[in-house]
Amino acid sequence: MFKLLPMDVITDIFYRLPAKSLVRFKSLSKPCCSLIEDPDFIKAHLNLSLQTRSNLNILLKGLHFYSVDFDALEDAVPLDYPLANAVGTEAFGSCNGILALRISDKNIALYNPSTRQIRRLPVSEIDPPPGESCKSGYVFYGFGQDVRTNDYKVLRMVQFKKSDDEDDEGYFFDYEVKVYSLKNDSWRKITKLPRYLRFMFQFFYHLLHRRGIGVLAGGVLHWVMPPRIEFGMGNRIVGFDLGAEEFVAVPQPECADRNYLLDVGVLEGRLCAICNYDQQTSDVWVMKEYGVKASWTKLFSVQKSRAFNPLAFVRPLAYSKYRDKVLVVLNNQKFAWYDLETKKMRRVKIGGGAGTYGAELYVGSLVQIEGGVGVQNEMQNKQEVQKKANTRKR
C-alpha cells in the first residue's frame, strides 16, 4: 500500500501518528526508515504533537512508574524503564519526550520511553566545603533544554548539614551547584550563588509533595523557597536560567493574602504559581509573558469541598483539547477537570497505578538522545563487560 502512495502523503500521515508506532514502522522500508530518522521530521512531529495536544501522556511517579494516555484518561499501565529499582526510581523532569531518571546521585540517566533510547550520565562526586565538618543533605534536581544551543541539561543543587539532626537545615554552608551538559557530556560547577539558597530547604515542604524537582518554563528551572518568618523572608520563586547557567530573579503574582503557601507548576510551557490559603482555597496564576510581572493572570480558584478535603496540594497539568478545562492533580491522590466557564470541578477516576503519586505530563516523541543507545544494546554491553570481568578473575 505504501508503494502506491506519494512520499509527501506518507509524510503527512506519519506526522499524525504516535511515536511508538513510528518506531515500529521504521522496518517497513528504507525510505520510511530514513524519513522517520530525519532530524527535520522528528522536529516537525514533536511541534505538531505539542500544537495539537496529541501524543500526550501522564507519568504517575510512585514506587513504580505508570503511564496514562491523556486523550483516554482511563487506565494507568506500567511504564517499562531501564532504571527500575526495588527502592524506587525518581523521575525529576521531562522535556520533549525525554525523561530524567535517578536512583542515586551516582546513577542518573536520560531516557526516551518511545524510542527506548538511554544515556547514562557520568558520575560527578558531591564535594563538601573544604575544611568543614559536614555532610550532604537534601538534593534538588532539575532537567530541561537550552533552546539556544539545543542542549539538554541537568541541574543538581546539594545542601550541606552540620550533623544528622533533622532541625539542621543547612543555613551555615553554601550549596554545591553543578550543571550537566549533554552535548559536552560533562558537569560544570556554578560558583556564583545567591545567598538566599542557604534557606531553600524546609523538611516537610519539600519532602511531602516532591517540591524539590525543578519546574521548566521559559528556558528556566523553578523552585519555591518557603517563607522564613524567623528571618523576615516571604515566599520566593527561585529560577535558574539553563542558557546563561545562572540564577535569575523571577517576579511573583500579587496573592490575595500575606499568609499563603506558594507552589509552582507549568501549563503548555508557561509558568504557573499556586497560592494556597490555609488548605481552604488555592488560586492558580499563569505568567502569560515570561519574566513580565504584569502578565501574571489568575486562571482559576479551587475551594475545599467534601470531595477535596483537605486542599493541601493543587497543581495544574494540562488544558483540554478545546482549552475550556484544565486537568489538575489534588493532594497527589486525585485528578479532576476544572471547567473554566462553569468554575466547577469534576473528578476523573483512573484505574491502576499507585494510591499516592507525583504526576507529570510528557509527550511521546522521536527526539534522539545524543550519544544514547537502545536499552537492548546497553544490556548486551553490560553482559559483555561482565563476561570480560569474570574471565579476568579466572
C-alpha positions, 0 to 999 in steps of 0.5 A: 500500500505504501508503494502506491502512495506519494512520499509527501502523503506518507509524510503527512500521515506519519506526522499524525501518528504516535511515536511508538508506532513510528518506531515500529514502522521504521522496518517497513522500508528504507525510505520510511526508515530514513524519513522517520530518522530525519532530524527535520521530521522528528522536529516537525512531529514533536511541534505538531504533537505539542500544537495539537495536544496529541501524543500526550501522556501522564507519568504517575511517579510512585514506587513504580512508574505508570503511564496514562494516555491523556486523550483516554484518561482511563487506565494507568499501565506500567511504564517499562524503564531501564532504571527500575529499582526495588527502592524506587526510581525518581523521575525529576523532569521531562522535556520533549519526550525525554525523561530524567531518571535517578536512583542515586546521585551516582546513577542518573540517566536520560531516557526516551520511553518511545524510542527506548533510547538511554544515556547514562550520565557520568558520575560527578562526586558531591564535594563538601566545603573544604575544611568543614565538618559536614555532610550532604543533605537534601538534593534538588534536581532539575532537567530541561533544554537550552533552546539556544544551543539545543542542549539538554541539561541537568541541574543538581543543587546539594545542601550541606548539614552540620550533623544528622539532626533533622532541625539542621537545615543547612543555613551555615554552608553554601550549596554545591551547584553543578550543571550537566551538559549533554552535548559536552557530556560533562558537569560544570560547577556554578560558583556564583550563588545567591545567598538566599539558597542557604534557606531553600530547604524546609523538611516537610515542604519539600519532602511531602509533595516532591517540591524539590524537582525543578519546574521548566518554563521559559528556558528556566528551572523553578523552585519555591523557597518557603517563607522564613518568618524567623528571618523576615523572608516571604515566599520566593520563586527561585529560577535558574536560567539553563542558557546563561547557567545562572540564577535569575530573579523571577517576579511573583503574582500579587496573592490575595493574602500575606499568609499563603503557601506558594507552589509552582507548576507549568501549563503548555510551557508557561509558568504557573504559581499556586497560592494556597490559603490555609488548605481552604482555597488555592488560586492558580496564576499563569505568567502569560509573558515570561519574566513580565510581572504584569502578565501574571493572570489568575486562571482559576480558584479551587475551594475545599469541598467534601470531595477535596478535603483537605486542599493541601496540594493543587497543581495544574497539568494540562488544558483540554483539547478545546482549552475550556478545562484544565486537568489538575492533580489534588493532594497527589491522590486525585485528578479532576477537570476544572471547567473554566466557564462553569468554575466547577470541578469534576473528578476523573477516576483512573484505574491502576497505578499507585494510591499516592503519586507525583504526576507529570505530563510528557509527550511521546516523541522521536527526539534522539538522545545524543550519544544514547543507545537502545536499552537492548544494546546497553544490556548486551554491553553490560553482559559483555563487560561482565563476561570480560570481568569474570574471565579476568578473575579466572 
